[in-house]
């Protein structure tokens, strides 16, 4: 494979990855919307789709690793065809940064929801203790004659 073919292939892959990362960013938005709903409706399928997409992106990165290695071997050589590739790579990096910010927001909202659940569980526990206070208390020990056989 010639150097120009490697650059073309990497450029094509970068554009495809950009579309995949765009889809991943959209899934992050849908996940944020689910976290805003009280019952977290639809969250499971979104997480499954995100996981599958991340695996696909990881596989694609592994496949492209040898192409990037071949390109790095030519480092130092002037090649005008690298311009579009570098521009595509920068767009991918920008999309990844947006995803990172969305994931940080998701983590913050999950932490908030976890705190809400913790508070609710605490109030249930306090409510249980309050109910225990209303239970009848036996203030005598049964005598032999009071015991049922």
N, C-alpha and C positions, 0 to 999 in steps of 0.2 A: 504494500500500500504506500503510495507516494505521500509526501508531506502535505501536499495540497488536499489529497483525499482525506487524510487524518483530520485536518482543520475543518473540512466540509462536514465530515461525520460528527465531529465534536460540536460544531455549530448547530447541526440538526438536532443532536441530542440535547443541547442546552435549551433550544427552543421548546422541545417536547417536555423537558423537565420543568421549564417555566410554566407551561400549561398545567402540569401535574401539581406543582407547588401552588399555583393559583386555585386549583380545586381544593387542595389541603387548607388553604386560607379560608375558602368558603365554608368548609366543614368546621373550622374553628369558630366562625361566626354562628353557624347553626348550633354548635355546642354551647356557646355563650347564651343563645336564645333559650335553649333547653334549661340551662342552669338558672335562668330568670323565672322559669315557670315553677309553681309550687310542687308539682309532682314529678318533675324531671322527665316528662313524657318524651319519648323518642330518643333518649340519650344513648341507649344500647346500640341501636343500628349505626348511629353516627360514629361511636367509638370503634365499632368493628370496621367500618369503612375507612376511618382514619388509620387504623392499624394496618389494614391491607395496603393502603396507599403508601404508608411509610416503608413497609416491606418492599414494595415495588420500586420505590425510589432508591432504597439501599441496594437492591439487585442491579438496578441500572448504573449506580455509581461503581459497583464492583466490575461490571462489564466494561465501563469506560476507563477504568484505571490504567489498562495497558495502553490505551490511546493517549492518555495524558502523559504516561511515561515516555512514549515515543516523541511526543511534542517537547517534553523537557530535555530530551537528548539534543535537540536542535537549539537549545537556549543560546542566545547570543547572536543568532542569525537574524538578519532583517527579513521580515516577511509581511508584506502589506495585507495579506489575506487574514492575518491575526486580528485586525481591527474589529470586524463583525463578531468574531468569536469572543473577544474580550468584552465587547458591549453586551453580548448575550449573557456572559458570565456575571457581569455587574447587575443586570436585571434580575437574574436568579438570586444573587446575594441580597438585593433589595427585598425580594419576595420572602426570602428566608428570614430576614430581619423583621418583616411584618408578622410572619408566623410566630417568631420568638416573642414578640410583644403580645400577640393574641394569647399565646400559651401562658404568659405571665399573668394576664388578666384572668384566664381560666383558673389558674392556680389560686389567685387571690379570691375569686368568687367561691371556689371550692372550700377554701379555708373559712370564709364567712359562713357558708352553709354548714360546715362542720361545727362551728361555734354555735349556730342556731340549734342544731340537733343536740349538742351537749347541754345547752340551757334548757331545752324541752325535757330532756331526760332527767335533769336535775329537778325540774319542777314536778315531774311525775314521781320522783323519789320522795320529794317533800310531801306531795299529796298522799302517797302511800303511808308515810309516817303519821300524817294527820288522821287518816282513816284508822290506823292502829290505835290512836288515842281514844277513839270512840267505841272500841270494842269493849264488851263487858269484862270486867275484871273479877276474877274469883278471889275473894278475900278470906276464904277459909279453906282449911285442908279437910277433905272428906274423912269422916270417921268410918270405922269398920262397918257400922250398921247402915251408913249412907251409900256404901259402895254397891253397885249392881253386879250381879254375877252373870 
